[in-house]
Amino acid sequence: MAKIRGGLDRVLLKYPEIDPAKVRLIGWGAGQAFTDYYPLLGLPVEYTVCPFPANQGKQIHGIPVRSPDALMEEPHDEVLLVIFAAHSAEIMNQIRNLWGDYRCVPALTHSNRHGDIDQLQAFSRVFEGLSLQRKPPSHTPSLGIFVQGPVFPYTPMALAWQRMACPEAHICFVTWDHQSAASLDACRPWVDAVVTLPQPQNMVDSRNAIIRSAKAGALHLAEVGVPYSVRMRSDTVVTGSLYRAVEELFDDGSRNAGKFGFLAHSSWKQIPFHFSERFLVSRTQDMCELWSLPEDMRGASEIQHRTEEPYQQIQKAAVECLLWQSLARQWAEPARDLADGYRFAANHLLPMDEFVDVLSLKSIPLFNLTLNKGFVGTPAWWREVYADLPSAMRQAHEESAQDFTIAEFFSGRVG
């Protein structure tokens, strides 16, 4: 049985200028995600687009499937693309690069973090009226945060969120010097320092931009003298407690030297050294060593992998692998294969998902969907049914109306 939370008003977190009552919705995707979940969401999608010619011209759940070329007829300021795909972040990048800078949101995610998004929505509704008066700290803070990336429309709110969560932390925002003075001024009230840099010349992908700005952020925190550093991006907000994460991972400073708190759920276990770098906690000295690697001067042909290559060659195009393999070599540890990666992780990486996590404002879904895919309900599942019986009955009717075969039932598509 599926439980669905959310709604179209979540789009305001990413695009506060949108009127949800007036924007026209266009789907992206005509595969299993659209087939399985579109009927459950109640979104008035006019049509959905699919890059695969075999799907174009069909109707799925009464919704026409068209070629992406149909987007060329759509004014950017009138439509919102709703992404029905497992890898929505990659799809949104492809849309921007190939079809234009359309406003896009994921349709849904399989996650129970709707409470975190509800809290973020509540904060967004009061953000415009917030102001902050801070006295200069009487001592060096124990915690420093460097936020790296461009100024998005929601970045000032993300910085304000982090300031409210960590009032005494030294927060530094590292970004690019070509951005407007107005956008930077909107960020300044919420941080202790804004560091602007020229973008790298070699911008095959974002790796050198990440390396350059993260290095500057770590060095800034070292100059301030904070003992612990946090690395995060300008599209994210932190949920949970950073102070608790530092306490649990490092205690009074006597434990886990040379180790980094990281998000295990954002790291790929089959790719050598693919450990997420988007949100890290460590001693400041270790953070500076991590980001001391030189910028990558390879060209696109050397970085990109071909689809016919072994899957572990993904590491050539992943900044995560470049970063952690560089640190392993700097610390005279082997950095060749997957086994070396597991050894390095055991020695230096501490999952902190239990204490703290991040939400990317780029990828807030319209809906959260939690599923019980097994044939037998657990005690916890039945407790949820009893606690909200009207919702459970509504979901049961919707699932019963789906036209799945017995084979599809046993393959796990039902529920």
Secondary structure, 3 states (H helix, E strand, C coil): CEEEEECHHHHHHCCCCCCCCCCEEEEECCCHHHHHHHHHHCCCEEEEECCCCCCCCCEECCEEEECHHHHHHCCCCCEEEEECCCCHHHHHHHHHHHCCCCCEEECEECCCCHHHHHHHHHHHHHHCCCCCCCCCCCCCCCEEEEEECCCCCCHHHHHHHHHHHCCCCEEEEEEECCCCHHHHHHHHHHCCEEEEECCCCCCCCCHHHHHHHHHHHHHHHHHHCCCEEEEEECCEEEEECHHHHHHHHHCCCCCCCCCEEECHHHCCCCCCCCCCCCCEEEEHHHHHHHCCCCCCCCCHHHHCCCCCCCHHHHHHHCHHHHHHHHHHHHCCCCCCCHHHHHHHHHHHEEECCCCEEEEEHHHCCCEEEEECCCCCCCHHHHHHHHHCHHHHHHHHHHHHCCCCCHHHHHCCCCC
